[in-house]
Amino acid sequence: MTARFTYLGDMLFWILVAALTAALAVILLYPLLRGAKAADNIRAGEAAVYRDQLRELDRDLNGGLITSEEADYARAEIGRRLIAVSADEPAETAKPARHHRFTEAFVLLVLPVLGLCLYLTTGRPDLPSQPLEARLENPGNDVAVLITKAERHLSEKPDDGKGWDVLAPIYFRTMRVNDAQLAYRNAIRLLGPSPVRLDGLAETLMAVSDGVVTEEARQVLEQSLTLEPDNPRARFYIALSMEQAGRPDEARQAFEALAKQSPADAPWLPLVNQHIAMNGGAPAGAGSVAPGANPAAPGNPTQQDVAAAETMNAGDRQQMIRGMVESLDAKLSEDPNNFEGWMRLVRSYAVLNDKDRAADALKRGLAAFPPPGEQGRQLLALARELGIATEGATQ
C-alpha cells in the first residue's frame, strides 16, 4: 500500500510539472502567434471607425448642424484616411504570415529540456516527501526547524526553564529581539538569575533601544555585577551608559578601571581603550599589541601616537583618533585581506557613533570575509554586539 501511494505521489508531481511547463509555453508563445492577426484587427478597426465617421457626418449635414462646405472638407479628410488604411490591406494580406520557428522550437523543446536537466542535476527526485512532523523529528542543521521544534516543545511545557535558556540566545542571534527578551525573562524566572542570563537580557534590551543602555538595562547589569563583580561585559555596558548619559569623567574612570583589570590580550581591550580616549583619557597600554598580533597591522597605534595622545586635550585627541580610523579605512580599501583590521574599523566607527560608516565597513568586511566562514560570523557577531544593523550587509 505504501509503495502504491509513493507511486501515485510521483505521478502527481510529474503531472504538475508537465502542466506548469505547458502553461508557461502557451504564455510565451501567445504573443508570437497572434502578432499578424493583431495587426489585421487593428487595420479593420480603423476602417470601421472612419466609416462610422462618414455616416455620422451625413447625419450632421441632414440635421443642419454643419454646412455643406464643412461636410465636403471633413468627408475628403476622412475619405483620405480610409483610402490609406484600405490601401495597406492587400499588401499586408498577401504577405505570408511570419513564423518565429526558431523561437517556437526553443520555447517548446529547449526550455523544458534545460529545466529538466537542471532539476535532475541539482534536485533530488529520489528523495521522498518530508512533511513538517518528519522534519521536526530530524531537523539536522536547519536552524529554523530547530527553533520551531523548541517553540512547539515550550508551548506544551512553558515551565521548562532550560528550554527558554537555550532558545533565548538563538532568538538574539537571529535578531528576533522581542522573542529573545521574553525567553530571557522566562529563563530567569524559572531558573533564577545568572550573569550569562542577565547579560543576555541587558543586550536584548539595548538591541531593542538601538544600542542605548536604558535604565532597565542598567539595573539588570548592576544585578549581574552583584553575582559576578569582575564581569567585564556588565562593567563595559555600565561605563557605556555613563558615556551616553553625558558623564564623560565617570565613564572614563569606569573604562580605565575595566582596562586595568583586563588581561593584555583581552579581545575587548581595544574597544575599551577607544572609549577611554573618547572620554578624554590616555588609552591604557595603547602601544602594546596582543600576543600573536602583528604590531605593524593597519590601525595599531605607534609609540609616537601614544606619546602624542598623552599631551593632547580631549578635542585634539578625538581628532587624532578619527584621523587614525580614516587612515585604517583607506589602507583596508587597498588591501582588504586583513580580518583584524576590519574588526577594528567596524568597532572604531561604532565607538565614534558613526553607524552609517560602521555599517558600510561591515558590508565591505563581509565581502572580503563572507558570513559562511568563521571570520565572517565574527564580524556579524561584533555588529550585533555594537548595535549595527546587519540587514543587507551580506548582499
N, C-alpha and C positions, 0 to 999 in steps of 0.2 A: 504493500500500500504506500509506504514512504517513497519507494522508487517511482511509483506512478505519479505522485504529487510533484516529485522533483522534475520528472519529465514534462509534466504539464506546465510547471513554472518556467522551465527553459523555453518551451514552445511559446508561452505568452510573452516572454522577454523578446524573442526574436521577431514575433509578430508585431510588437510595439515598435521595434527598431525599423522594420520594413515600412510600417505605416508612417512613421515620422519622416523616413527618407523620401517616401513618395510625396508626402505633403510638401516637404521642402523643395523637391524637384519641380512640383507644379507652381509653387510660388516664384521660383527663379525663372521658369520657362514662360510664364504667362505674359510678361511684357514683351518677350521676343515674338511670340505667336500672334499677338494682337496688334503689332505695330502697323502693318499695312492697312488692316481693317479699320483701325482707329483713324488713319488719315482719310480714308474714303468717307467715313462717317462725318468727319469734320467738314469736308467739302460739301457733302449733301446737306448738312445742316445750314451752312452758309447760303447755299442756293435757296433753300426753303425760306430763310429769313428775308432774302431780297424779294422773293415772290410775294410774301405777305406784305412787305412794304409797298409793292406796286398796287396790290388790292386796296390797302388802306389809303393810298394816295388817291385812287379813284373815288373812294367813299368821301374823302375830304373835299374833293373837287365837286362832286354832286351835291354835297351839303352846303356848299358855298363858303367853306372855311378857308380856302385858298383860291387864288386867281388861276386862270389857265396858263399864264406865263410861268408862274411859280410851279405849277404842276408839270409843265413841259421840262423845266430845268431839273426838277427833282427826278422826273421819270428818266431823263437822259443819264443822270448820275447813277441812279440805281441800276439802270439797264447796263451801263458800262461795267459796273462791279459784277453783275450777274453773268455777263458775257465772259469776263475774266475768269470767274470761277468755273464756268461751264467749259471754257476752252482748255482748262487743265485736265479735265476728266478723261478725255480719250487717251491722252499720252500716258497718264498715270495708270489708267485701266489696262492699257495694252502692255504696260511694263510688267514683267513677271514678278510675282511676289518674291521678296528677298528672304532667303532662309539662312539662318546662322547655324549651319550644320556642325561646325567645329564646337561652337559654344554649347549647342544642344547635346552633342555627344559627351562633352566634358561634364555637363551637369548630370546627365543620365547615367554615365558609366564611371568616369574617372573619380568624381567626388565620392560616391558610395564606396568604391573600392579603396580609396585612400582612407576614408573613415573606418572601414572595416579593418584594414591593415594596422591603423593606428591603435584601434581598440585591442586587437589581438596581440600587439607588441607591448602596450603599456597597461592594458587591463587584465583582469583575472576572470575570464569566462568560466573557468572551472571552479571558482570559489562559490560555495553555497551562500544563499542569502543569510544575513545575520541580523535578526531583529534586536531591538533595544535591550530586551531582557538578556539575550545571549552576550551582547557587548558589555553589559554591566557585570556579568559573571566573569568575563575575561577581558578587562579593559586594556591590558598591555601598558603602553606608554602614552595612551591618549589622555591628556590632562582633563579635557572637557568631560570625558566619560568618568574619569576618577572623581571629579567634582560632583557630577550627577549622582554617582553611586553614594558618595558621602552625604550628599543632601538628602537622598532618599532614606538612608540609614538614620540621619538625625531627625527627619520628620516622624519616624516611627519611635525613636528613642531620644527625645530632646534633652534628656538629662545626662547624656553621655559626654562628660566634660572632655575626655581625651579626643573624641571626635571633633569637637569645636576647636580644641587646641591644635589639632593637625590641620584643620581646614582654614583657620584664620590667616596664617602666613601665605597660604596658596591664594586665597582671595586677594591679599595685598599685592602679591607678585603679578597677578593678572589684572590689577588696577580696578578691582571691584571693592572700592574702599568702604562703601557703606555696609556691604555684606561683611567685610573684614572687621569693621568696628563692632558689629553685632556679635560676630564669632568670638572676638577677643573678650568682650564683656561677658558672654556666656561662659567662656573658659575660666575667667577669673572668678565668676560667681560660683561655679561648680567645683573647681579645683583649688581655688584660693589664689591670691596674688603671688607673682614671682617676677624677678627682674626682667626676664625674657618676655613674659606676657604683658607686663606694664609698659615696657619699652615699645613693644609692638603696637599696643593700643595708642600710645602717645604719637608714634609715627603715623598711624592711621588718621588720628585727629588732625595732625599737621597736613597730611595729604588732602584732607577734605577742605582745609582752610588755605590751600595753595602755598604751603610751606611756612605759614605763620605759626609760631608757638603760642597757642591760645592759653588762656588762664586755666582751662580744664586740662589741657595737655601738660602744663607746668605742674599742676597738682599731682597728676599721675606720675610724672618724672620724679618729683620730690618723694612720693611714696616708694618709688623704685630705689632711690638713694637710701632710704631708711633700711631697706633689705640688703643692699649692697653699696656701701658708701663709696667704694672706688670704681663704681660703674662708669666707664668713660663715655658711653653713649648718652646716658642720662645727664652727666655733667656737661657734656658738649651742648646738648639742646637747652639746658637751663642757662648756660652762658649765652647762647644764641638768643634766648628770649630777652635777656638784658640788653643785648645789642639792638634787637628790633624795637625795644621799648625806649630807645634813645638814652641809654645809660652807659656810655662808652667806657667810663672808668671802671665800673663794676664788671662790665663784660670783659675788659682787658685783663683784670685781675683773675677772673674765673678761668679764662682761657690760659693764662700763664700758669695757674695752679695745675690745670689739666696737663699742660705741656711738661711741667716738672715731674709729674708722677708717671708720665708715659715713657715706655722704652724708646731707645733711639731709633729703632726700626719700626715703630708703630705705624701702621698704614694711615691712621688718621692724623698723624703729627703734621704733615704739610698743610692740611686744611686748618688745623688749629693755629699754626704759625701765620697763615694768611689772615685769619681773624684777629690775631694779636696785632699785626701790622695795620690792619684797617682801623683798629681802635686806638692807634697812637703808640703802640709799644714796639719793641725790637723783637723780632722772631727769635725764640729760644732755640739755639743750635741750628740756626738757619744755614750756616755754612757747612754743616755735616751732612753726609749722604748715607742713606741706609746701606747696610752690608749687601753686597751683590749688585748695587745700583751703579750706574755709570756716572761719575762725577761730571763728565762733560756733556751729559744728556741735555737736550734743549730744555730750557726753563729752570734748570737748577741755578740758584743764585751763587755768584762767585764770592770769594772772600772780600773783594773790593766792594761788591754790592752790599754785603752785610755791614762792613765798616761805614759805608756812606749812609746806610739806613739809620745807624745809631746816632748820627749827628743831625738828622733832618727833623723838621717839625712834622706834625701829622699830615698837613696838606701836601708837603713835598714828598713825604713817604708814600702817600696814596698815589700821587702822580708817577712816582718811580715804579710802583707795583704795576700800575696799568701799562706803563711802557714795557715792562718785562713780559707781561701777558701778551701784548700785541706782538712783541718780538718772537715769543714762542709760537704764536699763531702763524706768523709768516714762515718760520722755519718748518713747521708741520705741513704747511701748504706745499713747500718744496720737497719735503721728504716725509710722506705720511706714514711710513712703516716704523712708527715709534709709539708703541702702546702706552708706555709710561707717560709720554708727552701728551697724548690725547686725554688720559685720565686727569693730568694736572691742568690742562687747558679747560676742560669742562668744569672742573672744580673751581678754577680761578674765576671764570666768568660768573659762576653761581655766587661765589663769595662777593664779587663786585656788584651783585644784584642786577646783572645784565642777562636776563633769562633768554632773550632772543638770540644773543650771540652764543650762549651756552647750548641752546637747542641746535643752532647751526653747527657748532663744534661737535656735538654729539652725532649729528647726521653724517658729518664728514668722517668722524672717527669710525662709525659703523660701516661706512663704505670701505675703509681700509681693513677693518676687523669685523666681519659680518656677525650678526647675532647667533647663528648656529654654533660658532666657536666659543671656547671658554672666555677669551678676551672680550668678544662682543657681548657676552652675557654680563661680564663685569662692568662694562660701560653702561648697559641698561640698568643694572642694579645701582650703580652710582647715581644715575639720573633720577631714579625713583627716590633714592635717599635724599637727594638735594631738592626734590620737588620740581624737576624739569619734565615737561610734557614729552612723552615718548611716542605719541601718535604721529604717524607719518615719518618718523626718524629712520625707519627701516626700508622705506620705499626708494 
